[in-house]
Amino acid sequence: MVDNGKPHKKLRVLLVDDSPERRASVEKSLAEVGCEVVGFAFSSENLLRRVEKENPDVVIIDLESPGRDTLESLQTVQTAAPKPIVMFTQDDDGATISRATRAGVSAYVVDGISQKRVRPILDAAIERFQQFHTLSQELEKTRAQLAERKVVDKAKGILMKQRGMSEDEAYKAMRKLAMSTNKRLVDIAEAIVNAADLLI
């Protein structure tokens, strides 16, 4: 399968399908669009364990209707070992779609797997997952930086109050100590805050 003259990267797929009869035809369809099924699983299995074992590029769920246990299992996967998840189903119920999206499904496709559409859907789902993952990491980094800044500001306030320092002097004193002890500024700030808490 090629796109703009470039061959598609072979995708490693974990296929979750409760119908052994359907699995063979789905695997054949996937193979024809550059996907290798590296493992099969029933929806009742421990999906996190299977994802950690097979380490697929994408998880495909092919079910008539995803049950609550399956969706909870997917949520566990997205928390512990995030992967793009594409769900092909016959269930067009809005509540189910909403629950699947909250569980971390990257693409929810009603009407089953169609060989013609499957590869573009998988590629788009992987792209969406990667963008979301990058945004999540950036958000987490920003949250951590804000939390660190709050600790540094609190420590500066303590030094200003206890030592009669200006804000600039307090910051420079902490930075100097951090450099001389080869520690991060936030570690020094936390030590100051903790020491002040003990004295209260």
Secondary structure by P-SEA (a helix, b strand, c coil): cccccccccbbbbbcccccccaaaaaaaaaaaaccccccccccccaaaaaaaaacccbbbbbcccccaaaaaaaaaaaaccccbbbbbcccccaaaaaaaaaaccccccccccccccaaaaaaaaaaaaaaaaaaaaaaaaaaaaaaaaaaaaaaaaaaaaaccccaaaaaaaaaaaaaaacccaaaaaaaaaaaaaaac
